[in-house]
Amino acid sequence: MKKEKDIIRFEGIIEELKGKVYNLHIKVPPHIVKHYKAKGVKRFLIHLGPEHHKYGAILPSSTFHYILLNRDDLSKTDHFTGDTLAVSLTADESKYGLPMPEELEEIFRQDEGAAAYFEKLSPGKQRALIHLVSKVKNTASRINKALAIAAHLKEESGHLDFKKLNQLIKGYNRKF
């Protein structure tokens, strides 16, 4: 018998955190936070409305917990600040907290040295690199980014310097 996934649904109002930075968010009800904390779940597949999903976490503030949104999330759900949005949370069971792009996975399969450096990075840095490749729609550009990431990790002995990496990516895009 297949185990049913633990999905929790709720509705929240899209709000802005006012401060030095404006952050769009939806507050997560305390009982949901407590439920997932008891299970040790930190990362989620978050469905926003019927058609848009993203990977993320429930973040704490001093008085409540929330899911961070961006303008793209609002655009894709056709919602605005102040609107109520249906949210579904499922525990993210992926290895890195995001799906690994095929291009990056293949580069790491072929280059064990780069893969070893990648595995030693913090989970947040791993997700940043995965996102860097995933956000590109063009396959050739995804391959170039994956190649540049592998080369950068080896050149820098596993140290991640995003400024140098971005320069290397630009070079790879001009080369190929």
Rosetta blueprint (number, residue, H / E / L):
1 M L
2 K L
3 K L
4 E L
5 K L
6 D L
7 I E
8 I E
9 R E
10 F E
11 E E
12 G E
13 I E
14 I E
15 E E
16 E E
17 L E
18 K L
19 G L
20 K L
21 V L
22 Y L
23 N E
24 L E
25 H E
26 I E
27 K E
28 V E
29 P L
30 P H
31 H H
32 I H
33 V H
34 K H
35 H H
36 Y H
37 K H
38 A H
39 K H
40 G L
41 V L
42 K L
43 R E
44 F E
45 L E
46 I E
47 H E
48 L E
49 G L
50 P L
51 E L
52 H E
53 H E
54 K E
55 Y E
56 G E
57 A E
58 I L
59 L E
60 P E
61 S L
62 S L
63 T L
64 F L
65 H E
66 Y E
67 I E
68 L E
69 L E
70 N L
71 R H
72 D H
73 D H
74 L H
75 S H
76 K H
77 T H
78 D L
79 H L
80 F L
81 T L
82 G L
83 D L
84 T E
85 L E
86 A E
87 V E
88 S E
89 L E
90 T E
91 A E
92 D L
93 E L
94 S L
95 K L
96 Y L
97 G L
98 L L
99 P L
100 M L
101 P L
102 E H
103 E H
104 L H
105 E H
106 E H
107 I H
108 F H
109 R H
110 Q H
111 D L
112 E H
113 G H
114 A H
115 A H
116 A H
117 Y H
118 F H
119 E H
120 K H
121 L L
122 S L
123 P H
124 G H
125 K H
126 Q H
127 R H
128 A H
129 L H
130 I H
131 H H
132 L H
133 V H
134 S H
135 K L
136 V L
137 K L
138 N L
139 T H
140 A H
141 S H
142 R H
143 I H
144 N H
145 K H
146 A H
147 L H
148 A H
149 I H
150 A H
151 A H
152 H H
153 L H
154 K H
155 E H
156 E L
157 S L
158 G L
159 H L
160 L L
161 D L
162 F H
163 K H
164 K H
165 L H
166 N H
167 Q H
168 L H
169 I H
170 K H
171 G H
172 Y H
173 N H
174 R H
175 K H
176 F L
